[in-house]
Amino acid sequence: MAINVKVRMSGKSHAQEKVAGFAAAFLAIYKIPKMRSLALTEAAHEYKEYLFLFPLFLSISLLQKTGFFNALAGLTLFRGQALHIWKARVGPAAAGQPGQLRRAGKSLLVACGDGVALELIELQLEGKKRIGGEAFANGQRLQENETLGDLS
C-alpha cells in the first residue's frame, strides 16, 4: 500500500520544516509496526540533537548581533600589547615590510606589502580609550621600523 503525503513548506523556518517533516513521516508509516518503532526512535534522536545544538546556534547568533566577531577582525599586537584597529582605509602607497608602521604627515600608515598601505584612523590599545592614528603615533613615540604583530 503506497501512501503519499505532501507537505507545503513555503515561508516556514527550518525548525518548523523539521517538525512538519517528522509529523508527515510518522503519519505515513504509523500503520507499519516495525517502522513505527524505528520512526519513534529516530524522532527522539533528532529531538535530542536539536536540544543539544539550539543553545550553540543561539549563542552564535547573539555574538554576531553584538558584533563580537567583527571586533576580533582588527586585533593585532603592538609592543606586546593587544591593539584593536577600529577604523582604517587604504592610504597612499608606502614601501616597507608588511606590518611596518610609519608616519606620513599627520597620518599613521601600516605597510601591507606590494606598495599598499592602510591609514590607521582609529585605534585602541588594551585597557586604553579609542584614539585617532595621529594621537596614537604622538603618544607612543614611534621608532624607526616599528612593526605591528611584533612581540618585542
C-alpha positions in Angstrom: 0.0 0.0 0.0 1.6 3.3 -1.1 0.9 6.4 1.0 1.6 9.8 -0.5 1.9 12.8 1.9 2.6 16.2 0.6 3.9 18.9 3.0 3.8 22.5 1.8 6.8 24.4 3.4 6.8 27.9 1.9 7.6 30.5 4.5 8.4 28.2 7.4 11.5 28.2 9.5 14.0 25.3 9.5 12.6 24.0 12.8 9.0 24.2 11.6 10.1 22.3 8.5 11.7 19.6 10.6 8.6 19.2 12.8 6.3 19.1 9.8 8.5 16.6 8.1 8.6 14.3 11.2 4.8 14.6 11.5 4.3 13.7 7.8 6.7 10.8 8.0 5.2 9.5 11.3 1.7 9.6 9.9 2.8 7.8 6.7 4.4 4.9 8.5 2.3 4.7 11.6 0.3 1.6 10.4 3.5 -0.5 9.9 4.6 -1.7 13.4 8.3 -2.1 12.8 8.5 1.2 11.0 6.6 2.9 13.8 9.2 1.8 16.4 12.0 3.0 14.1 10.3 6.3 13.5 9.8 7.0 17.2 13.5 6.1 17.9 14.7 8.4 15.1 12.4 11.2 16.2 13.7 11.0 19.7 17.3 11.2 18.4 16.6 14.2 16.3 14.9 16.0 19.2 17.9 15.4 21.5 20.2 16.7 18.7 18.0 19.8 18.4 18.1 20.4 22.1 21.9 20.0 22.1 22.5 22.3 19.2 19.9 25.1 19.9 22.0 26.8 22.7 25.0 26.8 20.4 23.1 28.4 17.5 21.5 30.9 19.8 24.9 32.0 21.4 26.5 32.3 17.9 23.6 34.4 16.8 23.8 36.7 19.8 27.6 37.1 19.3 27.0 38.1 15.7 24.4 40.6 16.6 26.6 42.2 19.2 29.5 42.5 16.8 31.8 40.2 18.7 33.2 38.6 15.6 33.7 42.0 13.9 35.7 43.1 17.0 38.1 40.2 16.6 38.8 41.2 13.0 41.0 44.2 13.8 43.2 42.7 16.6 47.0 42.7 16.4 49.9 43.3 18.8 51.9 46.4 19.3 54.9 46.2 21.6 53.4 43.0 23.1 50.1 44.6 23.9 46.8 43.9 22.2 45.9 46.6 19.7 42.4 46.9 18.2 42.2 48.7 14.9 38.7 50.2 14.8 38.9 52.2 11.6 41.3 52.1 8.7 41.3 53.0 5.0 43.6 52.4 2.0 46.2 55.0 2.2 48.9 56.3 -0.2 51.5 53.8 -1.5 54.1 53.1 1.1 57.2 50.9 0.9 58.2 48.6 3.7 57.7 45.2 5.2 54.1 44.1 5.9 53.1 45.4 9.4 55.7 48.2 9.4 54.4 51.5 10.9 55.4 54.9 9.5 54.1 58.4 9.6 53.1 60.4 6.5 52.3 63.9 7.6 49.6 63.6 10.2 48.6 60.1 9.1 49.8 56.8 10.6 50.3 54.1 7.9 50.9 50.4 8.1 52.6 48.8 5.1 50.7 45.8 3.7 53.2 44.7 1.0 53.3 45.3 -2.7 53.5 49.1 -2.1 50.0 49.1 -0.5 49.4 50.7 2.9 46.5 51.2 5.3 45.9 54.5 7.0 45.0 53.8 10.6 42.3 56.2 11.6 41.1 54.9 15.0 43.0 52.6 17.4 42.7 51.3 20.9 45.4 49.8 23.0 44.4 47.2 25.6 42.9 48.9 28.6 43.0 52.4 27.0 40.5 54.6 25.2 40.0 54.7 21.5 42.1 57.4 19.8 43.0 58.7 16.4 46.0 57.5 14.5 47.9 60.8 14.8 47.3 60.9 18.6 48.4 57.2 18.9 51.6 57.9 16.9 52.4 61.0 19.1 51.7 59.2 22.3 53.7 56.1 21.5 56.7 57.9 20.1 57.1 55.5 17.2 60.6 54.3 16.4 62.2 53.5 13.1 61.0 50.2 11.6 58.4 49.5 14.4 56.1 46.7 13.3 52.6 45.6 14.3 52.3 42.0 15.4 55.7 42.1 17.0 56.1 40.7 20.5 59.1 42.9 21.3 
